[in-house]
């Protein structure tokens, strides 16, 4: 009897997952993005809330890892030392069959562990998940409704941001193009 009571109390105390969002708005989506330093974690939450895939897991399809000098000012934004370089990672972030984001990420590999660098070069793991142990925080630079330069035509929101290490050094400069799939009806 006591064990049944403990189980019943534990079930009552368990957090109730949020109800799925049936008719999402851009405002709903931006609110989820705003709750996270990692776009990956935000997209996983959004994917789960929308019921887009089970489990709600974000995959990064690497499109390109080579780049000439990035957009003006990125070297300065990353505060590169004389002996430091950057790497560009261009990805599609998907949950199930839906492409939720197309992103460019310029980051400083010397500020990662060797294992993190290897994972980014050889796997479909999203940047935010790989570097999460570094304890970075996100510094928003701009948000634009719709597509910005180089974003897909179906972009609903474009974000530019910096990921900053706890010691204040920049880790990455990001351009994220969030697609209309984030607001589309879910079919599974």
N, C-alpha and C positions, 0 to 999 in steps of 0.2 A: 504494500500500500504506500509506504514512504517513497519507494523508488518511482511509482507511478505519479505521485504528487510532484516529485522533483522533475520528472520529464515534462509534466504539464506546465510547471512554472517556467522551465527553460524554454519551452515553445512559446509561451506568452511573452517572454522577455526578448526573444529573437527579433531582430529588426525586420520589418516588413519591407520587401523590395518595392520600389516605386512602380506605380502602374505604367504600362507601356503608353507611349505618346502616340495617339491615333492620328491626329492631324497636326503634325509638327509645324512650327513657324521658324523663320530665321532667328527670331528673338530667342526661342527655346534653344536652338542650336548654339547660338552665341553665348547663352548663359552657361551651358555645359562646358564649352571651350574656356570660358573665363574662370571656371572653378579649378583648372588644372595648370600646372607648370609644363606638363608634357602633353603635346597634342595627341600622342599615342593613347595615353590614359583617357583623355577626353573622348576620343573616337571610340574606344572600347566601351566606355560608359554609354555613349550615344547609340552605338550598335546594339547594346543590351537593352536599352530603353525602348528602342524601335523594334526589337525582336528580329533583327536582320540576319542573324546567324547564331547557331548554338554549337559550341560556345562563342561568345562575342570576342573574337581574337583578331587583332589587326596584323596583317602581313604587309611587308614592304617589298614591292617588286622594284628592283634596282633597274633604272633605265639608262643611267650613265654615271660614270665616276671620274670622268676627265673633263677638264674645263680650262679654257684660257682664263686670264685674270677675270675675276667676277665683276659684277656691277661696281661702278665707281664708289670708292669709299669703304669697300668691304675689308680690304687689308687693314685699314685704319680702325674700322669697327672691331675687328678681331684682335687689335693691339698686338700684332705679330712682332716678336723680337727679331733681330737680324738673322738668327740661325733657324727661325721657325718657318714652316710652310703651312699651307692649308690644303684640305681635300674637299672636293665637291661631290655630294651624293644626291642624285636626282631620282626620286622614287614616286611610285603610285602606292598609296596606302589603301588597302581594301579590307572589307569585312564581308566574309562570304563572297558572293559574286560582285558586290557593289564596290566600285572605286569611289572612295569618299574624299580623297585628297590627292593632288599632284603637288609635290614639294621639292624645293631645292634647299640643300643644307650645306653651307660652307663651314667646316669645322677645323679645329687645330688638333691634329693627331698626337702631338707631343703632350697634350693635356689629358690624354686618355691612358688607360693601362694598355699594354701590348695585347692582352686578351680582348679588350673592347675593340681595338683597331682591327684585329683579326675577324671578330664577329661581324663588324660592319662591312668588311670586304668580302666575306664568304657566306653570308646567310641572308635570309629574308626577314631578319629581326629588325624592327623599327629602331631608329636612333634613340628615341626617348627611353625605350626599355633597356637598351644596351648600356646607356650611360647613367641610368637612374642612380646607381650606387654613388655617383659623384655628388649628389645632393644639389644639383643645379636649380636655379629659379629662372623664370621666364620674365623678360622685360619686353612688353609690347611696344612696338614702334609705330605701327599704323594698321588700321583695318579699313578696307574699302569694300563697299557693296559691289558685287559683280566682279568680272575679271579685270586683272591688271595685265601689264605686258607679259607675254609668254604663257599666260594661264589658258586652260581650255575654255572654249566658248560657253560651256554650261556651268562656269564657275559662279557660285552665289555669293562668295565672300573671299577676299584675299587678305591674308595677314602677313605682316613683316614683323619679325621679333628677333631678339637676342636671347640666347641661353647663357647664363652667367654662373660661374662657379662660386662657392661660398666665400672664397678669398677675394672676390670682385673681378677676377680675370674673365674675359669673354671666352666662352667655349664654342659657340656657334652662332652664325647668322642664318636666318630662315626666311624663305618666301613660301607660303602655303596657300594653295588654291583649292578651296573646298567646293566640291561639285554638287550639282542638283540632286544626285543620288541620296544626299543626306535628308532631303525633304520629300522624296518620291514615296508613293505608296509602297509598302513592303509586300512582296509576293514570295512565298516560300513553298 
